Amino acid sequence: QVQLVESGGGLVQPGESLRLSCAASGSISRFYAMDWFRQAPGKQRELVARILSSGITNYADSVTGRFTISRDMAKDTMYLQMNSLKPEDTAVYYCHAFRIGPGDYWGQGTQVTVSL
């Protein structure tokens, strides 16, 4: 069973940065796609950023230019570098991975709060 464990969330002020990590219990090369989703209170979960096995990335319009998704295959870890954070980025951030056949895997989430 694959496990995904997020870390790196916290409380920051507007304009500051955070880096989230998602450590997998096994090789991330197995995944067709890995993503970061987020869910703010009272809102639906939304896709923030995706990285495909090919290395191609894409982002939600709201974070383009501020967030960067990356991965370290040697460490079996995915990252989300978040710069110029805004109060509207406040949410629980979830790591997600998709493997053709077995399907979807989710982490437990990490809270990011952007506030003065």
Residue pairs with C-beta under 8 A, 6 or more apart in sequence:
1 25
2 24
2 25
2 26
2 97
2 99
2 102
2 105
3 24
3 25
3 105
4 22
4 23
4 24
4 25
4 95
4 96
4 97
4 105
4 106
4 107
5 22
5 23
5 25
5 95
5 107
5 108
6 20
6 21
6 22
6 93
6 94
6 95
6 107
6 108
6 109
6 110
7 20
7 21
7 23
7 110
8 18
8 19
8 20
8 21
8 110
9 18
9 20
9 93
9 110
9 111
9 112
10 18
10 111
10 112
10 113
11 113
11 114
11 115
12 18
12 85
12 112
12 113
12 114
13 114
13 115
13 116
14 85
14 86
14 87
14 114
14 115
14 116
15 84
15 85
16 85
16 114
17 81
17 82
17 83
17 84
17 85
18 82
18 85
18 112
19 79
19 80
19 81
19 82
20 36
20 79
20 80
20 82
20 93
20 95
20 110
20 112
21 77
21 78
21 79
22 34
22 36
22 77
22 78
22 79
22 80
22 95
22 107
23 75
23 76
23 77
24 31
24 76
24 77
24 78
24 97
25 76
26 76
27 73
27 76
28 34
28 71
28 73
28 76
28 77
28 78
28 97
29 53
29 73
30 99
31 53
31 97
31 98
31 99
32 52
32 53
32 98
32 99
32 100
33 50
33 51
33 52
33 53
33 97
33 98
34 50
34 51
34 71
34 78
34 95
34 96
34 97
34 98
35 47
35 48
35 49
35 50
35 51
35 95
35 96
35 97
35 98
36 47
36 48
36 49
36 50
36 69
36 78
36 80
36 93
36 94
36 95
36 96
37 45
37 46
37 47
37 48
37 93
37 94
37 96
38 45
38 46
38 48
38 89
38 91
38 92
38 93
38 94
38 112
39 45
39 46
39 91
39 92
39 94
39 109
40 88
40 90
40 91
40 92
43 91
45 94
46 60
47 60
48 59
48 60
48 63
48 67
48 80
48 93
49 57
49 58
49 59
49 60
49 63
49 67
49 68
49 69
49 80
50 57
50 58
50 59
50 69
51 57
51 69
51 70
51 71
51 78
57 69
59 67
59 69
62 88
63 82
63 89
66 82
66 83
66 84
66 85
67 80
67 81
67 82
67 83
68 80
68 81
68 83
69 78
69 79
69 80
69 81
70 78
70 79
70 81
71 77
71 78
71 79
72 78
72 79
78 95
80 93
82 89
82 112
85 112
85 114
86 114
87 114
87 115
88 114
89 112
89 114
90 112
90 113
90 114
90 115
91 111
91 112
92 109
92 110
92 111
92 112
93 109
93 110
93 111
93 112
94 106
94 107
94 108
94 109
95 106
95 107
96 104
96 105
96 106
96 107
97 104
97 105
98 104
98 105
99 105
